Amino acid sequence: MSAKVKIAIVGTGGISHAHMRPYASFDDVEIVGAADIVPGKARKFLDTYGLEKAPAFENVYDLIKNVEMDGASVCTYNTTHAECAIALLEAGIHVLCEKPMSFTLAEAAAMLRASRKAKKMLTIGFQPRYSYMRQKVDKMIQDGAIGKVYYIQSGGGRRRGIPGGTFVVKDWAGFGCLGDIGCYSIDECLHAVRYPKPLTVSAMATNYFGKNPKYFEGAATFDVDDFSVALVRLEGDTTFVFKQSWAMHADTLGDTLWLGTEGGIKIRNGFDELQRPSHVMYFTDVNGMQVDSQVLPSRPFDAYSFPEEADPFHQKIRAFVDAVISNGPEPIPASEIIYNQAICDGIYRSAKLGREVEIVMPEI
């Protein structure tokens, strides 16, 4: 590897800028090219960052053929994640793929097979994992603070928050709110319990708001979900209740919750009456007494300033670069996120069929 890590960007839409800004700030990274299927878009993207000498292409295959690179960010729309990631991996290039991992479980399995065959990294872009309080909750649960976890529920959701562009067209996005923000909720809930294998899913999805011009100006072409719920049975006698929304007549779908045999953890979603943001609660028994406590940050005390939390997106990009330098391991391994994709796939299939479906994990 050269003195600088050579990185390319595949797909130069909105999310690509969130990748480029950290890359551009790193002294040990060189952006060596970009590709986008829209003529001229990759060229404009590179020029915006003063990279006039970096070549631009209209597909990932020409990029691979003409540019030497160590790694690449795949920032294309969801239904092309698999095609682009597999092409890069087969060419011996490490890949950071934006979430969701893909559209179908079969695609995710093909991506993982390509990664293993090429012995190149495939890491998936779930930057909320770098949140300080998220890591604190994960550690509490994984260290056994609440015992065996038997019930998990996701919360949150948007009262109004339907995006536009490729997000709301099935051929491009595959999923709607499920693939946009739902996969984040699944990762938050299940990474904390080390991703048990999903067994069955019973789900429902609707698009009452996206299809209504009263609530969304692009209603005529909206053809994905804007709301979904699911009951997921997990290996180890654990139940996961999933809820997500781009639009609804409520402030929140509830709190994120883990119930265990020795305690419970709740992330309160939304704001309280004093407009204080979400916070984490821990419930347990001590000496026969029921104890409720708020989980607070435990950073080193500074009387004059409070340390600012590093930007999770910046940390995600930095972790990928460091992993390329060290040749792994993947910061957020695809071998883990394939379970996230299996649940998304199961929710999609169950909602379409109107019944419970079984999740069969493919051989990798």
C-alpha positions as CSV (number, residue, x, y, z in Angstrom):
1,M,0.0,0.0,0.0
2,S,1.2,3.5,-0.8
3,A,1.8,6.2,1.8
4,K,-1.8,7.3,1.4
5,V,-4.9,5.1,1.3
6,K,-6.4,5.4,-2.1
7,I,-10.2,5.7,-1.9
8,A,-12.9,6.0,-4.5
9,I,-16.6,7.0,-4.2
10,V,-19.3,5.0,-6.0
11,G,-22.5,6.9,-6.2
12,T,-22.2,10.7,-5.7
13,G,-25.7,11.6,-4.4
14,G,-26.5,13.2,-1.1
15,I,-24.9,10.6,1.3
16,S,-21.6,10.7,-0.6
17,H,-20.8,14.1,0.8
18,A,-21.0,12.7,4.3
19,H,-18.3,10.3,3.2
20,M,-16.2,12.8,1.3
21,R,-16.0,15.4,4.1
22,P,-14.2,13.1,6.5
23,Y,-12.0,11.5,3.8
24,A,-11.0,15.0,2.7
25,S,-9.9,15.9,6.2
26,F,-7.6,12.9,6.6
27,D,-3.9,13.5,5.7
28,D,-3.4,9.8,5.0
29,V,-6.2,9.5,2.4
30,E,-6.2,10.3,-1.4
31,I,-9.5,10.3,-3.3
32,V,-8.6,8.7,-6.6
33,G,-11.9,8.7,-8.5
34,A,-15.6,8.5,-8.5
35,A,-18.5,7.0,-10.4
36,D,-22.1,7.8,-10.9
37,I,-24.6,6.6,-13.5
38,V,-25.9,10.2,-14.1
39,P,-23.7,11.7,-16.8
40,G,-21.5,14.5,-15.4
41,K,-22.6,14.0,-11.8
42,A,-19.4,12.3,-10.6
43,R,-17.3,15.0,-12.4
44,K,-19.2,17.8,-10.7
45,F,-18.9,16.0,-7.3
46,L,-15.1,15.7,-7.6
47,D,-14.7,19.3,-8.8
48,T,-16.7,20.5,-5.8
49,Y,-13.9,19.2,-3.5
50,G,-11.1,20.6,-5.7
51,L,-10.3,17.2,-7.2
52,E,-10.1,18.2,-10.8
53,K,-7.3,15.6,-11.5
54,A,-9.3,12.7,-10.1
55,P,-11.1,10.8,-12.9
56,A,-14.9,10.4,-13.1
57,F,-16.8,7.6,-14.6
58,E,-20.4,6.6,-15.3
59,N,-20.3,3.1,-13.9
60,V,-18.4,1.2,-11.3
61,Y,-16.9,-1.2,-13.9
62,D,-15.0,1.6,-15.7
63,L,-13.8,3.0,-12.4
64,I,-12.4,-0.4,-11.5
65,K,-10.8,-0.9,-14.9
66,N,-9.0,2.5,-14.9
67,V,-8.3,3.4,-11.3
68,E,-6.0,1.8,-8.7
69,M,-7.6,1.9,-5.3
70,D,-7.4,0.3,-1.8
71,G,-10.9,0.9,-0.7
72,A,-14.2,2.4,-1.9
73,S,-17.4,3.8,-0.4
74,V,-20.6,2.5,-2.0
75,C,-23.1,5.3,-1.8
76,T,-25.5,4.3,-4.5
77,Y,-29.2,3.7,-4.1
78,N,-30.2,0.6,-2.1
79,T,-31.0,-1.8,-5.0
80,T,-27.6,-1.4,-6.5
81,H,-25.5,-1.9,-3.3
82,A,-25.0,-5.6,-4.0
83,E,-23.9,-5.2,-7.7
84,C,-21.4,-2.4,-6.9
85,A,-20.0,-4.0,-3.7
86,I,-19.5,-7.4,-5.4
87,A,-17.8,-5.8,-8.4
88,L,-15.4,-4.0,-6.1
89,L,-14.7,-7.0,-3.9
90,E,-14.0,-9.2,-6.8
91,A,-11.5,-6.7,-8.0
92,G,-9.7,-7.0,-4.7
93,I,-10.9,-3.7,-3.2
94,H,-12.1,-3.2,0.4
95,V,-15.7,-1.9,0.6
96,L,-17.6,0.4,3.0
97,C,-21.2,0.0,1.9
98,E,-23.9,2.4,3.1
99,K,-26.9,1.0,4.9
100,P,-29.1,-1.0,4.3
101,M,-26.7,-3.7,3.3
102,S,-28.8,-4.6,0.3
103,F,-32.4,-5.1,-0.7
104,T,-32.8,-8.9,-0.4
105,L,-31.3,-11.4,1.8
106,A,-30.0,-13.3,-1.2
107,E,-28.1,-10.2,-2.3
108,A,-26.6,-9.8,1.1
109,A,-25.4,-13.4,1.1
110,A,-23.8,-12.9,-2.3
111,M,-22.0,-9.8,-1.0
112,L,-20.7,-11.7,2.0
113,R,-19.5,-14.7,-0.2
114,A,-17.7,-12.2,-2.5
115,S,-16.0,-10.7,0.5
116,R,-14.8,-14.0,1.9
117,K,-13.7,-15.3,-1.5
118,A,-11.6,-12.2,-2.2
119,K,-10.4,-11.9,1.4
120,K,-11.3,-8.3,1.4
121,M,-13.3,-6.3,3.9
122,L,-17.0,-5.6,3.6
123,T,-18.2,-3.2,6.3
124,I,-21.6,-1.7,6.5
125,G,-22.3,2.0,7.4
126,F,-24.1,2.0,10.7
127,Q,-22.5,5.1,12.3
128,P,-24.8,5.2,15.3
129,R,-22.7,2.5,16.8
130,Y,-20.1,5.1,17.5
131,S,-22.4,7.1,19.8
132,Y,-21.0,7.2,23.3
133,M,-24.3,6.4,25.1
134,R,-25.1,3.7,22.5
135,Q,-21.8,2.0,23.4
136,K,-22.5,2.4,27.1
137,V,-25.9,0.7,26.7
138,D,-24.4,-2.1,24.6
139,K,-21.7,-2.7,27.2
140,M,-24.2,-2.8,30.1
141,I,-26.3,-5.4,28.3
142,Q,-23.4,-7.5,27.1
143,D,-21.8,-7.5,30.6
144,G,-25.0,-9.0,32.0
145,A,-26.5,-6.0,33.9
146,I,-30.0,-7.1,33.0
147,G,-29.5,-10.8,32.9
148,K,-31.0,-12.9,30.1
149,V,-32.8,-10.6,27.6
150,Y,-36.2,-12.0,26.7
151,Y,-38.0,-9.0,25.1
152,I,-36.8,-6.1,23.0
153,Q,-38.7,-3.3,21.3
154,S,-37.7,-0.5,19.0
155,G,-39.2,3.0,19.4
156,G,-38.9,6.4,18.0
157,G,-40.2,7.1,14.5
158,R,-40.9,10.4,12.8
159,R,-44.1,12.4,13.0
160,R,-43.3,13.9,9.7
161,G,-40.1,13.1,7.8
162,I,-40.6,11.5,4.3
163,P,-37.5,12.1,2.2
164,G,-37.6,12.5,-1.5
165,G,-35.6,11.3,-4.5
166,T,-34.5,7.7,-4.7
167,F,-35.8,7.0,-1.2
168,V,-39.4,6.8,-2.3
169,V,-39.2,4.9,-5.5
170,K,-39.3,1.1,-5.1
171,D,-37.0,0.3,-8.1
172,W,-34.3,2.3,-6.5
173,A,-34.9,2.0,-2.8
174,G,-36.6,-1.3,-2.5
175,F,-37.7,-0.4,1.0
176,G,-39.1,2.9,2.4
177,C,-38.8,3.8,6.0
178,L,-37.8,0.2,6.8
179,G,-34.6,0.6,4.7
180,D,-33.9,4.2,5.5
181,I,-34.2,4.4,9.3
182,G,-35.7,1.0,10.3
183,C,-32.5,-0.8,9.7
184,Y,-30.9,1.6,12.2
185,S,-33.5,0.6,14.8
186,I,-32.9,-3.1,14.2
187,D,-29.1,-2.6,14.6
188,E,-29.5,-0.6,17.8
189,C,-31.8,-3.2,19.4
190,L,-30.0,-6.4,18.3
191,H,-26.3,-5.5,18.3
192,A,-26.7,-5.0,22.1
193,V,-27.6,-8.7,22.4
194,R,-25.0,-9.8,19.8
195,Y,-27.5,-10.4,17.0
196,P,-29.3,-13.7,17.7
197,K,-30.5,-15.5,14.7
198,P,-34.0,-14.4,13.5
199,L,-36.4,-17.3,13.0
200,T,-39.8,-15.9,12.0
201,V,-41.4,-12.5,11.2
202,S,-45.0,-11.4,11.1
203,A,-45.2,-7.8,9.7
204,M,-47.5,-5.1,8.4
205,A,-46.5,-2.1,6.3
206,T,-48.5,0.8,5.0
207,N,-48.1,4.0,2.9
208,Y,-51.1,6.1,3.9
209,F,-49.1,9.3,4.2
210,G,-46.7,8.9,1.3
211,K,-49.5,8.3,-1.1
212,N,-51.5,11.2,0.1
213,P,-50.7,14.6,-1.5
214,K,-52.0,16.3,1.6
215,Y,-48.9,15.0,3.4
216,F,-46.3,14.4,0.7
217,E,-46.0,16.4,-2.6
218,G,-44.5,13.4,-4.4
219,A,-47.5,11.2,-3.7
220,A,-48.1,10.4,-7.3
221,T,-44.8,8.4,-7.6
222,F,-44.5,7.2,-4.0
223,D,-44.5,3.4,-4.0
224,V,-42.7,2.2,-0.8
225,D,-43.6,1.9,2.9
226,D,-43.9,4.9,5.2
227,F,-44.8,2.8,8.3
228,S,-44.1,-0.7,9.4
229,V,-44.4,-2.9,12.4
230,A,-43.3,-6.5,13.0
231,L,-43.1,-9.3,15.6
232,V,-39.8,-11.1,15.2
233,R,-39.0,-14.4,17.0
234,L,-35.3,-14.8,17.7
235,E,-33.1,-17.7,18.6
236,G,-32.8,-18.1,22.4
237,D,-36.5,-17.5,23.2
238,T,-36.3,-13.7,22.6
239,T,-39.1,-11.6,21.2
240,F,-38.4,-8.4,19.2
241,V,-41.1,-5.9,18.4
242,F,-40.1,-3.6,15.6
243,K,-41.8,-0.3,14.8
244,Q,-40.8,2.5,12.4
245,S,-42.4,5.5,10.8
246,W,-41.7,8.3,8.3
247,A,-45.1,9.9,9.1
248,M,-47.8,9.4,11.7
249,H,-50.2,11.3,14.0
250,A,-48.1,10.9,17.1
251,D,-44.9,12.2,18.6
252,T,-43.2,8.8,19.0
253,L,-43.9,5.1,18.5
254,G,-42.6,4.6,22.1
255,D,-39.3,3.9,23.8
256,T,-36.5,1.5,22.9
257,L,-36.6,-1.2,25.5
258,W,-34.7,-4.3,26.6
259,L,-36.2,-6.5,29.3
260,G,-34.1,-9.0,31.1
261,T,-34.4,-11.5,34.0
262,E,-32.3,-9.2,36.2
263,G,-33.3,-5.7,35.0
264,G,-34.4,-3.6,32.1
265,I,-33.0,-0.7,30.1
266,K,-35.2,1.9,28.4
267,I,-34.1,4.7,26.0
268,R,-36.8,7.3,26.3
269,N,-37.6,8.8,22.9
270,G,-38.7,12.3,22.3
271,F,-38.5,15.2,24.7
272,D,-40.0,15.7,28.2
273,E,-42.0,18.6,29.5
274,L,-38.8,20.6,30.1
275,Q,-37.6,19.9,26.5
276,R,-34.8,17.7,27.7
277,P,-33.6,15.2,25.2
278,S,-33.9,11.4,25.3
279,H,-32.2,9.6,28.1
280,V,-31.4,6.1,29.3
281,M,-33.1,4.5,32.3
282,Y,-32.0,1.4,34.2
283,F,-34.5,-0.6,36.2
284,T,-33.5,-3.4,38.6
285,D,-33.9,-4.7,42.2
286,V,-31.5,-3.9,45.0
287,N,-31.9,-5.5,48.5
288,G,-35.6,-6.3,47.7
289,M,-36.2,-2.7,46.5
290,Q,-37.2,-1.7,43.0
291,V,-34.6,0.8,41.8
292,D,-34.9,3.2,38.9
293,S,-31.9,5.1,37.8
294,Q,-30.8,7.4,35.0
295,V,-27.7,6.3,33.1
296,L,-25.4,9.3,32.8
297,P,-22.2,9.8,30.8
298,S,-19.0,8.9,32.7
299,R,-16.4,10.9,30.9
300,P,-13.5,12.4,32.9
301,F,-14.7,15.4,34.8
302,D,-13.7,18.9,33.6
303,A,-14.9,21.8,35.7
304,Y,-14.5,24.3,32.8
305,S,-15.8,22.5,29.8
306,F,-17.6,19.3,28.8
307,P,-15.9,17.3,26.1
308,E,-17.8,17.2,22.8
309,E,-18.7,13.9,21.4
310,A,-16.9,13.0,18.2
311,D,-19.2,12.9,15.1
312,P,-20.2,9.3,14.6
313,F,-20.2,9.6,10.8
314,H,-16.6,10.9,11.0
315,Q,-15.7,8.0,13.3
316,K,-17.3,5.5,10.9
317,I,-15.1,6.7,8.0
318,R,-12.0,6.8,10.1
319,A,-12.6,3.3,11.3
320,F,-12.8,2.1,7.7
321,V,-9.6,3.8,6.7
322,D,-7.8,2.4,9.7
323,A,-9.1,-1.1,8.9
324,V,-7.8,-0.7,5.3
325,I,-4.4,0.2,6.6
326,S,-4.3,-2.7,9.0
327,N,-6.1,-5.1,6.5
328,G,-9.0,-5.6,8.9
329,P,-10.9,-6.7,10.8
330,E,-14.1,-5.0,9.5
331,P,-15.3,-2.3,12.0
332,I,-19.0,-3.3,11.4
333,P,-18.8,-6.8,9.8
334,A,-21.2,-7.8,7.0
335,S,-21.3,-11.3,8.7
336,E,-23.2,-9.6,11.5
337,I,-25.3,-7.2,9.5
338,I,-26.6,-10.0,7.3
339,Y,-29.0,-10.8,10.2
340,N,-30.2,-7.2,10.0
341,Q,-30.8,-7.7,6.3
342,A,-32.6,-11.1,7.0
343,I,-35.1,-9.3,9.3
344,C,-35.6,-6.4,6.7
345,D,-36.2,-9.1,4.0
346,G,-38.6,-11.0,6.3
347,I,-40.6,-7.8,7.2
348,Y,-40.9,-7.0,3.5
349,R,-42.0,-10.5,2.5
350,S,-44.4,-10.9,5.4
351,A,-46.0,-7.5,4.8
352,K,-46.5,-8.4,1.1
353,L,-47.9,-11.8,1.8
354,G,-50.0,-10.8,4.8
355,R,-48.8,-13.6,7.0
356,E,-45.9,-14.8,9.1
357,V,-42.8,-16.0,7.2
358,E,-39.9,-18.1,8.2
359,I,-36.4,-16.8,7.9
360,V,-34.0,-19.3,6.4
361,M,-30.4,-18.1,6.6
362,P,-28.4,-19.0,3.4
363,E,-25.2,-21.0,3.4
364,I,-22.2,-18.7,3.2
